[in-house]
Amino acid sequence: MRGPFMVFLFIAYCFLPTFAATAQEVVHALSGTVRSINPINKTIAIGMNNGTVMLFNESTKSKASLDFDKGIRSESTTVESFTKSGVRVILYYFGNGDTRTAVALEDLGTGPFEETSGTVVKFDRHERVLTLRSNSGVEESFHLDPKTVAETPYGAMEGLELEAKDGDHLQVTASSVNGNETALFIQTM
């Protein structure tokens, strides 16, 4: 009787980290304009470039464990503390469909902002330069800095950790910083 019980304990011990890991919510990101913050309903409406508005529930002091990059988290403002409407932001959230929950926002500043999508022609990680070719064939390069954020299928990460390969389709939100077009937000498509 003791032998099968010990085998059960060993198997349970091996799979325990798997069960704990599945309890974490992966934090994703998107870029848009804050249309409204409703403190009564605890919702945030974000206007997207295509004219649609996405609604997010505000994160309450839930016990959800978040898989949220520490560097990005330190640069963002918690949902409870963010009060500006009409500003361009990166919104950090978890969930999908109608059950998306905002956890933090990052104000991107005054702009002006440029939206570009295209395929990767070159990504020089050492020089921190990303070059895209648009559908019309025009190539444009963007500098990445430590504050650049990238949204990937695996969640939000610092842009310098992005694994972009030639031919990947990306969308970039950029602004001029010190005379250079700098990527503020990169989204894999």
Number of C-alpha atoms within 10 A of each C-alpha: 5 7 7 9 10 11 11 12 10 11 11 12 11 10 10 10 10 10 10 10 11 10 12 14 16 19 23 24 23 19 25 21 20 24 18 16 20 12 11 6 9 14 18 22 18 26 18 16 11 7 7 9 16 15 19 23 19 22 19 13 8 6 6 11 13 14 17 20 14 10 12 21 16 9 13 18 18 17 23 16 9 14 12 13 15 12 17 24 23 24 25 28 26 21 14 10 5 10 11 17 21 25 25 23 26 20 18 19 11 9 12 9 18 14 13 16 19 22 21 21 19 17 19 12 16 7 9 15 18 20 18 26 20 18 10 7 10 9 14 16 18 21 20 25 15 13 15 21 25 26 24 18 10 10 18 25 23 20 25 17 12 18 11 19 12 12 13 15 18 21 20 23 23 24 22 16 12 7 7 13 19 24 29 27 26 28 20 15 13
